Amino acid sequence: MADAAAKTDVKRAKPQLNVYTSLLLVAVLLAILGTTVVSLMNMDATGQGPFDVASGR
């Protein structure tokens, strides 16, 4: 009986990181980094919160 159960088991492929998934991951990380940099620069310009509008100088 053990041999019959072993023969019917389905072998599954291991999940692999493909090119599109890695490109999506890089794009998301760059978007997060860009948002952080812009918000920190805006904090320096306004002297207030990260998403307050800076007045034109």
C-alpha positions in Angstrom: 0.0 0.0 0.0 2.8 2.4 0.7 4.2 1.9 -2.8 0.8 2.7 -4.4 0.5 6.0 -2.4 4.1 7.0 -3.3 3.4 6.5 -7.0 0.4 8.8 -7.0 2.2 11.7 -5.2 2.5 14.8 -7.4 5.9 16.3 -7.6 5.8 20.0 -7.4 8.4 22.4 -8.8 10.1 24.7 -6.3 9.0 28.4 -6.6 11.7 30.4 -8.3 12.3 34.1 -8.6 11.9 35.0 -12.3 13.0 38.1 -14.2 9.7 39.9 -14.0 9.2 39.3 -10.3 12.7 40.6 -9.6 12.2 43.7 -11.8 8.9 44.4 -10.0 10.7 44.0 -6.6 13.4 46.5 -7.7 10.9 49.0 -9.0 8.9 48.9 -5.7 12.1 49.3 -3.7 13.2 52.3 -5.8 9.7 53.8 -5.5 9.9 53.5 -1.7 13.4 55.0 -1.7 12.4 57.8 -4.0 9.4 58.7 -1.9 11.5 58.7 1.3 14.2 61.0 -0.3 11.6 63.4 -1.6 9.7 63.6 1.7 13.0 64.2 3.6 14.0 66.9 1.2 10.5 68.5 1.6 10.9 68.4 5.4 14.2 70.3 5.0 12.6 72.9 2.7 9.5 73.5 4.9 10.7 72.8 8.3 7.4 71.0 8.9 6.0 67.5 8.2 7.2 65.4 5.3 4.0 66.0 3.2 3.4 69.7 3.8 3.5 72.0 0.7 6.6 74.1 0.4 6.1 77.7 -0.4 7.8 79.1 -3.5 11.0 81.0 -2.6 
